[in-house]
Amino acid sequence: MTKHNANNERIKRDYSQYLEEARGRDVTTVDKVLKSIARFEESTRHRDFKLFHKEQAVAFKTRLAEALNARTGERLSKATIHSILRDLHGFFFWLAHVPGYKKCIQYADADYFNLSDKDVAIARARREKRVPTLAQVEHVLSSMPASTQIERRDRAVLAFAVVTGARVAALASLRLGDLNIDYVDQDARHVQTKFSKTFRTFLMPVSELAMSIALEWHAELTANPLGSPGDPLFPATETSVGERGSFESRALAKQGWRTTGPIRDVFRHAFEGAGLPYFNPHSIRDMIVRHIMTLDLPLEALKAWSQNLGHQGLLTTLTSYGSVPTDRQGELIRQGLPKSDIGEEEELDPKLIAAVMRKLQPKRFSDANR
């Protein structure tokens, strides 16, 4: 069976360039789109896109609904299906204006990759995130070993996530020179920040334990006479072939991590080693915002914390990360409304009531005559 189509490969290359150069999409996003397109090609046995017919889209949606997640063995979620179909909708909508394709594909053809309104609503539904508590994170930090430099680096990764709220890609690309005494400069020229945004993050007094671990790690690296500001804040692990012929971790390498996978592994091993379920690195940002919401801070201070997380608007912080956990939601509701300033036996002034009634009566007569 044909595993590729030369014409398809050429037009996919053009679309990749369009996404990167014209739409400004990053490489990760483009790769995801190409995977969605490749999935559709597999369902049509790599037929030329010029031979597209709406029935192909309908059949593809049916296959997606029946497909299983390779990792979990369960059906694909509505959110995953919606994401794949959205990628294909964008691709075929773009194809409809490309010479050589616009005679074969109409703009309306792309709409056949849409889900039903009901399924879209399910895909977009916001569900409660799994977020660790500050006590759980501190338990993990205190449980992590620190006898070797690799172990201290792993512990410092989690600690820095707590005191900076940095995203996992930023943590992987931070340099030693980015960290000052009490702040980190997330410079988009080399730090992989979201939307390539450059901003300063002051170390947040969320946890004394995390703060001390983070500063100790910085002190350990800066004490190295051979180190430089351009060195990675979290060097990768240097491996070599052991006596048994297998790869073994030896020491820290000179370069940093190229991907975020190792950091996710650090989190997974740390939480599982402490007897807790795995919480991904991004959940630490949610934990920080939930902690902020308990501090009863004035508006200016809330804005400062929001900027510290790299958010342009406070609304982003509160809507994307500030959801109240369900158990806390119920607790607040059960507390009821605050008591009124008026005492239980206190009555309103009769003269005030009469004055209000006189104000209302002319309006009632006027409304009745309309």
C-alpha positions in Angstrom: 0.0 0.0 0.0 1.3 3.5 -0.9 2.7 5.2 2.1 3.0 8.7 0.6 1.8 10.8 -2.3 4.4 13.1 -4.0 1.8 15.7 -4.8 0.5 15.7 -1.3 3.9 16.0 0.2 4.7 19.1 -1.9 1.5 20.9 -1.0 1.9 20.0 2.7 5.4 21.5 2.5 3.9 24.7 1.1 1.2 24.7 3.8 3.9 24.3 6.5 5.7 27.3 5.1 2.4 29.3 5.1 1.7 28.5 8.7 5.2 29.4 9.8 6.0 32.4 7.7 2.6 33.9 7.1 0.6 32.9 10.2 3.6 32.9 12.6 2.9 29.4 14.0 5.7 27.8 15.9 7.3 24.5 14.9 5.4 22.5 17.5 2.0 23.7 16.3 2.9 23.0 12.6 4.0 19.5 13.5 0.7 18.9 15.2 -1.2 20.1 12.1 0.9 17.8 9.9 0.1 14.8 12.1 -3.6 15.5 11.7 -3.3 15.7 7.9 -1.2 12.5 7.8 -3.9 10.8 9.8 -6.5 11.8 7.2 -4.2 10.6 4.4 -4.0 7.2 6.1 -7.8 7.0 6.0 -7.9 7.7 2.3 -4.8 5.5 1.5 -2.9 8.6 0.5 -5.2 9.6 -2.4 -4.3 12.9 -4.0 -5.9 15.9 -2.2 -7.2 16.9 -5.7 -9.5 13.9 -5.6 -11.1 15.0 -2.3 -14.8 14.4 -1.8 -17.0 15.3 1.1 -17.7 11.6 1.8 -14.0 11.2 2.7 -14.4 13.8 5.5 -17.6 12.1 6.7 -16.0 8.7 6.8 -12.9 10.1 8.5 -15.0 11.5 11.3 -16.6 8.1 11.8 -13.2 6.5 12.1 -12.0 9.1 14.6 -15.1 8.4 16.7 -14.2 4.7 16.8 -10.4 5.2 17.2 -8.6 4.3 20.4 -5.9 6.2 22.2 -2.6 4.3 21.8 -1.5 5.1 25.3 -4.7 4.5 27.3 -6.6 2.1 25.0 -9.7 4.3 25.4 -11.7 6.1 22.8 -10.3 9.4 21.6 -11.8 12.3 23.6 -14.1 14.8 21.9 -11.4 17.5 22.5 -8.8 15.5 20.6 -11.2 14.8 17.8 -12.2 18.4 17.6 -8.5 19.5 17.5 -7.7 17.1 14.6 -10.7 18.1 12.6 -10.0 21.8 13.2 -6.5 21.3 11.7 -8.0 19.7 8.6 -10.7 22.3 8.3 -8.0 25.0 8.1 -5.9 23.0 5.7 -8.7 22.3 3.2 -10.0 25.9 3.5 -6.5 27.0 2.5 -6.4 24.5 -0.4 -9.5 25.9 -1.9 -7.6 29.0 -3.0 -4.5 27.3 -4.2 -4.0 27.1 -8.0 -4.4 23.5 -9.2 -6.7 22.7 -6.2 -9.3 25.4 -6.2 -11.0 23.8 -9.2 -11.4 20.6 -7.2 -12.0 21.9 -3.7 -14.6 24.4 -2.6 -14.4 26.5 0.5 -17.6 24.9 1.8 -15.9 21.5 1.5 -13.8 22.3 4.6 -17.0 22.5 6.6 -17.5 18.8 6.4 -14.7 18.5 8.9 -16.9 20.2 11.6 -18.3 18.3 14.5 -21.9 18.7 15.6 -22.7 21.6 17.9 -23.3 19.1 20.7 -19.9 17.5 20.3 -18.2 20.8 20.0 -19.8 21.9 23.3 -18.6 18.7 24.9 -15.1 19.2 23.5 -14.9 22.7 24.8 -16.4 22.0 28.2 -14.1 23.1 31.0 -13.4 20.4 33.5 -11.8 20.7 36.9 -8.0 20.5 36.7 -6.0 18.2 38.8 -3.9 20.6 40.9 -1.6 19.7 43.8 -1.8 21.6 47.1 1.1 23.5 48.4 1.5 21.0 51.3 1.7 18.2 48.8 4.4 19.9 46.7 6.4 20.7 49.9 6.1 17.0 50.9 7.5 16.0 47.5 10.4 18.4 47.8 11.3 17.1 51.3 11.1 13.5 50.1 13.4 14.0 47.1 16.9 12.7 47.5 19.8 15.2 47.2 23.0 13.2 47.7 24.2 13.6 44.1 24.3 16.7 41.8 21.8 15.1 39.5 19.4 14.6 42.4 19.9 18.1 43.5 19.2 19.4 40.0 16.0 17.4 39.8 14.9 18.8 43.2 15.8 22.3 42.1 13.7 22.0 38.9 10.5 21.5 41.0 11.6 24.2 43.4 12.1 26.7 40.7 8.7 25.9 39.2 7.2 26.8 42.6 8.9 30.1 43.1 8.8 31.3 39.5 5.7 29.6 38.0 7.8 29.2 34.8 6.4 27.0 32.1 8.1 23.7 31.4 9.7 24.9 28.1 11.1 28.0 29.9 12.5 25.9 32.7 14.3 23.7 30.2 15.9 26.8 28.4 16.8 29.0 31.3 20.4 30.0 31.7 22.5 30.6 34.8 22.8 34.3 33.9 19.0 34.7 33.8 18.8 34.4 37.6 19.5 37.3 39.8 19.3 37.4 43.6 15.5 37.8 43.7 14.3 37.6 40.1 14.6 35.7 36.8 14.7 37.4 33.4 12.7 35.3 30.9 14.4 36.6 27.8 12.6 35.3 24.7 15.8 35.5 22.7 16.9 32.2 24.3 14.2 31.3 26.8 11.3 29.5 25.3 8.4 31.5 26.6 4.8 31.4 25.4 4.2 33.7 22.5 8.0 34.6 22.7 7.2 37.1 25.4 10.0 38.7 27.4 9.3 39.5 31.1 10.8 39.6 34.5 9.6 37.1 37.2 10.4 37.9 40.8 10.9 34.9 43.0 7.6 34.4 44.7 7.4 33.8 48.5 5.1 30.8 48.1 7.2 28.3 50.0 10.3 28.8 52.2 11.4 25.3 51.4 11.2 25.8 47.7 12.9 29.2 47.9 15.9 27.8 49.9 16.3 24.9 47.5 16.2 27.2 44.5 18.8 29.6 45.9 21.1 26.7 47.1 21.1 25.3 43.6 22.0 28.7 42.1 24.8 29.1 44.7 26.1 25.6 43.8 26.3 26.4 40.1 27.8 29.9 40.5 30.5 28.4 42.8 31.9 26.5 39.9 35.0 28.4 38.7 34.6 27.0 35.2 30.9 28.1 34.9 29.6 31.0 32.9 26.3 33.0 32.7 25.5 31.3 29.4 25.5 27.8 31.0 22.1 26.2 31.4 20.4 26.6 34.8 19.4 22.9 34.6 22.1 21.0 32.7 21.1 17.8 31.0 22.3 14.4 32.2 25.4 13.1 30.7 25.2 9.4 29.9 27.8 6.8 29.0 27.9 3.0 28.4 28.4 1.1 31.6 30.2 -2.1 32.3 27.1 -4.1 31.4 26.7 -2.4 28.0 23.7 -0.3 29.0 23.5 3.5 29.2 24.1 5.0 32.7 23.8 8.5 34.1 27.2 9.8 35.0 27.1 13.5 35.7 25.7 16.8 34.4 26.4 17.7 30.8 27.6 21.1 29.6 24.5 21.7 27.6 20.9 22.0 28.7 17.8 19.9 27.9 16.6 20.1 24.3 13.1 19.0 25.0 10.7 19.2 28.0 10.3 15.4 28.3 13.1 15.0 31.0 11.5 17.7 33.2 8.1 15.9 33.0 10.0 12.7 34.0 11.5 14.5 37.0 8.0 15.5 38.1 6.6 12.0 37.6 9.3 10.3 39.5 9.2 12.9 42.3 5.5 12.7 42.9 5.3 8.9 42.6 8.4 8.6 44.9 6.5 10.6 47.5 3.5 8.3 47.2 1.4 10.8 45.3 -0.2 10.7 41.9 1.6 12.5 39.1 0.9 16.2 38.6 2.3 17.8 35.5 4.6 20.8 35.6 1.9 23.2 34.4 -0.3 22.3 37.4 2.2 24.3 39.6 1.0 27.5 37.9 -2.6 26.6 38.9 -1.4 25.9 42.4 0.3 29.3 42.7 -2.9 31.2 41.6 -5.0 29.2 44.0 -2.6 30.2 46.7 -2.7 33.9 45.7 -6.5 33.8 45.9 -6.3 32.9 49.6 -4.2 35.9 50.5 -6.9 38.5 50.2 -4.6 40.9 48.3 -5.5 44.3 47.0 -6.0 44.8 43.3 -2.6 46.3 42.6 -0.9 43.3 44.3 -3.0 40.9 42.3 -1.9 42.6 39.1 1.7 42.3 40.2 1.4 38.6 40.7 -0.4 38.3 37.4 2.5 40.1 35.6 4.9 37.8 37.4 3.3 34.8 35.7 3.7 36.5 32.3 0.1 37.4 31.9 -0.8 40.7 30.1 -4.2 40.9 31.8 -5.4 40.0 35.3 -8.5 38.4 33.7 -6.3 35.8 32.1 -4.9 34.8 35.5 -8.3 34.5 37.1 -10.2 32.8 34.3 -7.5 30.4 33.1 -6.0 29.5 36.5 -8.2 30.9 39.2 -11.0 28.4 39.2 -12.2 27.5 42.7 -11.9 23.8 43.4 -15.2 22.0 43.7 -14.8 21.1 47.4 -13.9 24.7 48.2 -16.8 25.9 46.1 -19.2 23.9 48.2 -17.6 25.0 51.4 -18.0 28.7 50.4 -21.6 28.2 49.4 -22.5 26.3 52.6 -21.2 29.3 54.6 -24.1 31.3 53.3 -24.3 35.0 52.7 -22.6 37.4 55.0 -24.9 38.8 57.7 -26.6 42.1 57.0 -25.5 45.2 58.9 -29.2 45.5 60.0 -29.9 43.7 63.2 -32.5 40.9 63.3 -34.9 43.0 65.4 -34.1 46.3 63.7 -36.8 47.7 61.4 -36.6 50.3 58.7 -37.8 53.8 59.4 -41.6 54.2 58.5 -40.9 57.7 57.2 -38.3 56.3 54.8 -40.8 53.7 53.6 -43.5 56.3 53.0 -41.0 58.5 51.1 -40.1 55.7 48.8 -43.7 54.8 48.2 -44.5 58.4 47.2 -41.6 58.3 44.7 -42.9 55.1 43.2 -46.6 55.9 43.0 -46.5 58.6 40.2 -44.4 56.2 38.1 -47.0 53.4 38.5 -49.9 55.7 37.4 -47.9 57.0 34.5 -47.0 53.5 33.4 -50.6 52.4 33.6 -51.7 55.2 31.3 -49.2 54.3 28.5 
